[in-house]
Amino acid sequence: MTPTIPVSGVTVVGLDAGGAPPHPALTPVLAAAGLVVGAARHLAAVPVPPGADTIALGPLDPALRRLAEAVAAGVPAVVLASGDPGLFGIVRRLRTAGLPLRVVPAVSSVAAAFARAGLPWDGAAVVTAHGRDPRPALNACRALPLVAVLTAPGAGAAELGAGLIGWSRRLLVAEHLGTDAERIRAVTPERAAVETWADPHVLLSLADAVSAGATPADAVADGGTAGGMRFDNQPAAAPAGGWALPETRYVHRDSMITKSEVRALVVARLRPRLGRLIWDVGAGSGSVGIECALLGAAVLAVEPDPAAGASIRANATAHGVHVRLVPGRAPAALADLPEPDSVFVGGGGVDVLAAVVARRPERVVLTLAALDRIAPAVGLLRAAGYTVEGSQLSAARLADLPGGSLRLAATNPVVVLTGERP
């Protein structure tokens, strides 16, 4: 039995990215429509009734006004869109305009791309670079094992591929979905950066497999982790095990690790989340960067000591996140890194802080144990236009005494400075 759809108000109908026929209930809705809105290719793909007015979409505002007038006059209207119009589509704008909607979705371009690749996508993050700053989408690809990106001219596979060079990723690019020219290509980020791609296309970013000889599809299909990274059906949710984890959860050398009480404040000040890139400079054990990655951020850990670098890799694997290690000493190692949103400076002198500030991140957080370094750091941040806050953290932890008594064991006091750019 063919379902029926009321013909009053605005009905938003998705046309299948895979080229399947429109939903069978579209025929009576179109037959009753007094106004049909859609891109020129959508209007050409369906039988628009002869008496209906049509609007080929360009700027959206004129179409919104006509739709509001149709609703006020009781004239049934149909809006045609690609795939699932509720997925980064026109439904949000129509709802914002206050229009009463009924939505009949089709297969989205994202679902079609995964289907063509033969991949499950229940654990994927779906982001868009269309009509907005593409950096959050790029950082999501840097941070998570499985990401689908809706692209746009100037923010497509070439640009995203260039930004993913240095990350262990394999890209699947789906062009012309649902047409005779449909093509799915698997490329490296380096290759994607130099190719020319047809618009629109969908990009799938996959972490490289961890086991020798396995394909990215194998890593994703195993339902566990891909490339040592967290993989579940909430890829950017807060970690179930929490954060500000005890030092015993990390491999570290000679207690050279940011203590959990300090780490709690530092991570809060860095504001990690999906779509942000954070530098952990002088990373040591990598505990700060790893906890930022657990909260969805992309992370670059800069560390000159090879033994510490091995600890960062081991800790990242143990916690199921990806942290890109940059071996080298700051400030020289910072020169060619992509622009950060926030930076944690856990080691280095004023020259390192100066090099960080010169990149103009939104936030700079540093920890200092030596009092004589506080004033120069504050002065440098303020001279660069940052508003500075500072706190001294002095924690005392419970410790056992013989006979079952307890005492408080003091940890070394640390000053946390936060610079925020207006």
C-alpha positions in Angstrom: 0.0 0.0 0.0 1.4 3.4 -1.0 1.6 5.8 1.9 -0.3 9.1 1.6 1.0 12.5 2.5 -1.2 15.5 3.3 -1.0 18.0 0.5 -1.4 21.2 2.6 1.5 23.3 3.9 5.1 22.6 2.7 6.3 19.1 1.8 10.1 18.7 1.5 10.9 15.8 -0.7 14.4 14.2 -1.1 15.5 12.9 -4.5 17.7 9.8 -4.2 21.4 10.4 -4.6 21.5 6.8 -6.0 19.2 7.6 -8.9 16.2 5.6 -7.7 12.7 6.8 -8.6 11.2 9.4 -6.3 9.0 8.3 -3.4 5.7 7.0 -4.7 3.8 9.4 -2.5 5.4 12.3 -4.3 3.0 12.0 -7.3 -0.2 13.1 -5.5 1.6 15.8 -3.6 3.0 17.2 -6.8 -0.4 17.0 -8.5 -1.9 19.2 -5.8 1.0 21.7 -5.6 0.6 25.3 -6.5 4.3 26.1 -5.9 7.3 23.9 -6.5 10.8 25.0 -5.4 14.1 23.3 -6.2 17.3 23.4 -8.0 17.0 23.4 -11.8 18.1 19.7 -12.0 15.5 18.7 -9.4 12.7 20.5 -11.2 13.7 18.7 -14.4 13.7 15.3 -12.7 10.0 15.3 -11.6 6.6 15.8 -13.4 5.8 19.4 -12.2 2.1 20.0 -12.9 1.5 22.6 -15.7 -0.5 25.0 -13.4 2.1 25.2 -10.6 4.5 28.1 -10.1 8.1 27.1 -9.9 11.2 28.7 -8.4 14.7 27.5 -9.4 16.8 27.9 -6.3 19.6 30.4 -6.3 19.5 32.8 -3.3 17.2 31.2 -0.7 15.5 34.3 0.7 13.2 35.0 -2.3 12.1 31.3 -2.2 11.4 31.6 1.6 9.2 34.6 1.0 7.2 32.8 -1.7 6.8 29.7 0.5 5.5 31.9 3.4 3.0 33.6 1.1 1.8 30.2 -0.2 1.3 28.9 3.4 -0.6 32.0 4.3 -2.8 31.6 1.2 -3.4 27.9 1.9 -1.6 26.9 -1.3 0.2 23.5 -1.1 4.0 23.8 -1.8 6.7 21.3 -2.5 10.4 21.8 -2.0 12.7 19.4 -3.8 16.2 18.6 -2.4 19.0 16.1 -2.7 19.0 12.9 -0.6 18.0 13.5 3.0 17.1 17.2 3.3 17.4 17.0 7.0 21.1 16.1 6.9 22.9 19.5 6.6 20.1 20.4 4.1 17.3 22.8 3.5 15.1 21.6 6.4 17.0 23.7 9.0 16.5 26.9 7.0 12.9 26.2 6.4 12.3 25.5 10.1 14.1 28.7 11.0 11.8 30.6 8.8 8.8 29.2 10.7 7.3 27.2 7.9 5.2 24.1 8.7 6.9 21.1 7.2 6.5 17.5 6.3 9.7 15.7 5.1 10.0 12.7 2.8 13.7 11.8 2.8 15.6 9.8 0.3 19.0 8.1 0.5 21.5 10.8 1.3 24.7 11.3 -0.6 26.6 10.2 2.6 24.7 7.0 2.9 25.1 6.3 -0.8 28.9 6.9 -0.6 29.3 4.4 2.2 27.1 1.9 0.4 29.2 2.2 -2.8 32.3 1.6 -0.7 30.7 -1.3 1.1 31.4 0.2 4.5 29.3 0.4 7.7 28.8 3.9 8.9 27.0 3.7 12.2 30.1 5.0 14.0 30.9 7.7 11.5 31.0 11.4 12.2 29.2 13.4 9.5 30.4 16.9 9.0 30.1 19.6 6.3 32.5 22.0 4.7 29.8 23.6 2.6 29.2 27.3 3.1 31.4 27.6 6.3 34.9 27.5 7.5 36.3 24.1 6.5 38.8 23.8 9.3 36.4 22.1 11.8 35.6 19.5 9.2 39.4 19.0 8.5 40.1 18.7 12.3 37.4 16.1 12.6 39.1 14.1 10.0 42.4 14.5 11.9 40.8 13.4 15.2 38.4 10.6 14.4 38.8 7.2 12.6 35.8 7.5 10.3 34.4 10.8 9.0 32.2 11.7 6.1 32.5 15.3 4.7 30.0 17.1 2.5 32.3 19.2 0.4 32.0 22.5 -1.5 34.1 24.2 -4.2 37.3 25.4 -2.5 36.7 23.0 0.4 36.8 19.6 -1.2 39.0 16.6 -1.5 42.0 18.6 -2.7 42.0 21.1 0.1 41.1 18.5 2.8 43.7 16.1 1.5 46.4 18.8 1.7 45.4 19.4 5.3 45.6 15.7 6.1 49.2 15.1 4.9 51.1 13.8 7.8 48.1 12.0 9.3 47.6 8.3 8.7 44.5 8.5 6.6 43.0 6.9 3.4 40.4 8.9 1.5 37.5 7.7 -0.5 36.1 10.3 -2.9 32.6 9.8 -4.3 31.9 11.9 -7.4 28.7 12.2 -9.5 26.7 9.9 -7.2 23.6 8.5 -8.9 24.7 9.4 -12.4 26.3 7.6 -15.3 29.5 9.3 -14.4 29.6 8.0 -10.9 33.1 7.3 -9.6 34.5 6.2 -6.3 38.3 6.6 -5.9 40.6 5.6 -3.0 43.6 7.9 -2.7 46.2 9.1 -0.2 45.9 12.6 1.2 49.0 13.5 -0.9 47.3 12.3 -4.1 44.0 13.9 -3.3 45.7 17.3 -2.9 47.0 17.3 -6.5 43.9 15.9 -8.2 41.0 17.8 -9.7 37.6 16.7 -8.4 34.1 17.1 -9.7 31.7 19.1 -7.6 29.7 18.1 -5.6 31.5 15.1 -4.1 31.5 13.3 -0.8 34.8 12.6 1.0 35.2 9.7 3.4 38.2 9.8 5.7 39.4 6.5 7.2 42.2 5.8 9.6 44.8 3.4 8.4 44.5 -0.2 9.6 46.6 -1.3 12.6 47.3 -4.9 11.5 49.7 -5.6 8.7 48.0 -6.3 5.5 44.6 -5.1 6.6 42.7 -2.6 4.6 41.0 0.5 6.1 37.7 -1.2 5.4 38.8 -4.1 7.6 39.8 -1.8 10.4 36.4 0.0 10.3 34.4 -3.2 9.9 35.9 -4.9 13.0 33.6 -2.9 15.2 36.4 -2.0 17.6 39.2 0.4 16.9 40.8 1.6 13.7 44.4 2.7 13.7 44.5 2.5 17.6 41.7 5.1 17.7 38.4 5.1 19.5 35.6 3.8 17.4 32.0 3.5 18.6 28.6 4.9 17.8 29.3 8.1 19.7 32.6 9.1 18.1 32.8 12.6 19.7 31.1 12.0 23.0 32.9 12.6 26.3 35.0 9.6 27.3 33.2 7.0 29.5 36.3 6.8 31.8 36.4 10.5 32.4 39.4 12.8 32.2 42.0 14.2 34.6 43.0 10.6 34.9 45.5 9.5 37.6 49.2 9.5 36.6 49.2 5.7 36.9 47.1 5.5 33.7 50.1 6.8 31.7 53.6 5.6 31.0 55.9 8.4 32.1 59.5 9.0 33.2 60.6 10.1 36.6 57.2 11.6 37.5 57.6 14.0 34.5 53.9 14.3 33.9 51.3 17.0 34.4 49.6 16.0 37.6 45.9 15.2 37.4 44.7 18.2 39.5 46.6 20.5 37.2 45.6 18.6 34.0 41.9 19.1 34.9 42.3 22.9 34.8 44.6 22.9 31.8 42.2 20.7 29.7 39.3 22.9 30.7 41.2 26.0 29.6 42.1 24.5 26.3 38.4 23.8 25.5 38.9 20.7 23.4 36.0 19.5 21.2 35.4 18.0 17.8 36.5 20.4 15.1 39.4 22.0 17.1 43.2 21.5 16.7 45.3 21.6 19.8 49.1 21.7 20.0 50.7 20.0 23.0 54.2 21.5 23.0 56.8 19.8 25.2 54.3 17.0 25.5 56.3 14.6 27.7 54.0 11.7 28.4 51.3 13.2 26.2 48.7 13.2 29.0 47.3 16.6 28.2 47.1 16.0 24.5 45.6 12.6 25.0 42.8 13.9 27.2 42.1 16.6 24.6 41.8 13.8 22.0 39.5 11.9 24.3 37.2 14.9 24.1 37.2 14.9 20.3 39.9 17.4 19.4 42.7 16.8 16.9 46.1 16.9 18.6 49.7 17.5 17.6 52.2 16.5 20.2 55.6 18.2 19.8 58.4 16.4 21.7 62.2 16.3 21.1 63.0 13.3 23.3 62.7 9.9 21.4 62.0 8.0 24.7 59.2 10.4 25.5 57.9 10.1 22.0 57.6 6.3 22.4 55.7 6.9 25.7 53.3 9.3 23.8 52.6 6.6 21.2 52.1 3.9 23.8 49.8 6.1 25.9 47.7 7.2 22.9 47.3 3.5 21.9 46.3 2.5 25.4 43.6 5.2 25.5 42.3 4.5 22.0 43.0 7.9 20.5 45.2 9.3 17.7 47.7 11.9 18.6 50.1 12.9 15.8 53.6 13.0 17.1 55.9 15.8 15.8 59.5 14.8 16.8 61.6 17.9 17.3 62.4 20.8 19.5 60.3 23.9 19.7 60.3 26.6 18.4 61.9 25.2 15.2 59.5 22.2 15.1 56.5 24.5 15.1 57.3 26.3 11.8 55.3 24.1 9.4 52.5 22.9 11.6 48.9 23.7 10.7 47.3 26.6 12.6 46.1 25.7 16.1 43.0 26.7 17.9 44.6 26.3 21.4 48.1 25.5 22.5 49.4 24.0 25.7 53.0 24.9 26.4 54.3 22.3 28.9 58.0 22.9 28.3 60.4 25.4 26.8 61.4 29.0 27.5 60.2 32.4 26.4 61.4 31.7 22.9 58.9 28.9 22.6 56.0 31.0 24.0 56.9 33.8 21.6 56.8 31.4 18.6 53.4 30.1 19.8 52.0 33.6 20.3 53.2 34.6 16.8 50.7 32.0 15.3 47.8 33.8 17.1 45.9 30.9 18.5 42.7 31.7 20.3 44.0 30.4 23.6 47.5 29.7 25.0 47.8 27.7 28.3 51.1 27.1 30.1 52.3 25.7 33.3 55.2 27.2 35.3 56.9 25.9 38.4 59.7 28.6 38.5 58.3 31.9 39.8 60.9 34.0 37.9 59.3 32.9 34.6 55.8 34.1 35.4 56.3 37.9 34.8 58.1 37.5 31.5 55.4 35.1 30.2 52.6 37.4 31.3 54.3 40.4 29.7 54.8 38.6 26.4 51.1 37.5 26.3 49.8 40.9 27.1 52.1 42.6 24.6 50.6 40.3 21.9 47.1 41.4 22.9 46.1 38.4 25.0 44.0 38.8 28.2 45.8 36.8 30.9 44.5 34.9 33.8 46.6 32.9 36.3 46.2 30.5 39.2 48.5 28.7 41.5 47.5 25.1 42.2 48.7 23.5 45.4 47.3 20.0 45.9 47.7 17.7 48.9 46.9 14.1 48.4 45.8 11.5 51.0 48.6 9.1 51.9 48.8 6.2 54.4 50.7 6.2 57.6 51.8 3.2 59.6 49.1 2.0 61.9 46.2 2.9 59.6 46.5 6.7 60.0 46.4 9.2 57.1 48.4 12.2 56.2 48.4 14.8 53.4 51.3 14.7 51.0 51.8 17.9 49.2 52.5 18.0 45.4 54.7 20.8 44.0 52.8 24.0 43.4 52.3 25.0 39.8 51.1 28.2 38.2 48.7 27.9 35.3 48.5 30.9 32.9 45.8 31.3 30.3 46.0 33.8 27.5 42.9 34.5 25.5 42.8 36.5 22.3 39.9 38.9 22.1 
